[in-house]
Every structure is written in C-alpha cells, then in structure tokens.
C-alpha cells in the first residue's frame, strides 16, 4: 500500500486539508488542477513554494481540500499545510522550510464586531446638534 501523509493549514477563515503521497508532481485542489483553481500566477507560486524550497516539485502527488475564506487565504493555508506534511515525510526538510518562514502560522484574523459600533472599530455617525 502507498504511504500517504496528511496535514492541515489555516489562514484567516480558510482551512485546507492536504493529502500527500509519492508521485509525479500532480497537485489537485477541490477536484480541479491547482492552476485552474488558483488562476493567478502569484497564488500558484505560493502553493508550490515549499516544494521548490526542498527541490521536490515532481516527487509528490498532492490532493488539497480547501474550505472557507478567500482564494488568497486558501493558497497561503495550502502552503502551510504542504510545508507541515513535507516535514512529516522527511524531518531533514525542517531547517530549509523554517529558514524560509514556511512553517509559521499567520495568526492575523478579523477582529470581532463590538456592540454600539457599525464594525469592529467604526462607529455610527455622531451629531452634536
């Protein structure tokens, strides 16, 4: 049986589950080719960045399930998920990925809305008279 590893990446509201197995470099996101799903070249580069860092672009087949958030958040959470699975596959990749900052979870998320305000910080219009 083929060895398959999985990991999770998160960014803002986006969550991606990454399933990786030995293969020929095929990347699928939500049953579509990743170049079709992430139409911008910048986002495609984000997804393949961990693989390029460890020179393993054509060694693994990757299946990604992306939910929530926007396309950019999904791409960046996929990047984190792929990095985590690569470390799971081979712990020698860890220093390379860590030096590139690919194992760091971006903690920024949307601030909650406060009562008495329109949004998190924006207030209703104030009229003195």
FENLINCOR-V208878 format. One record per helix or strand of 3 or more residues. SS is the DSSP state (A for helix, B for strand). FROM is the first residue (numbers start at 1). LEN is the number of residues. If there is no record, write none. Layout:
BEGIN
SS_FROM_LEN ; SS_FROM_LEN
END
This chain:
BEGIN
B_4_8 ; B_14_9 ; B_27_3 ; A_34_4 ; A_41_13 ; B_60_8 ; A_71_19 ; A_91_10
END
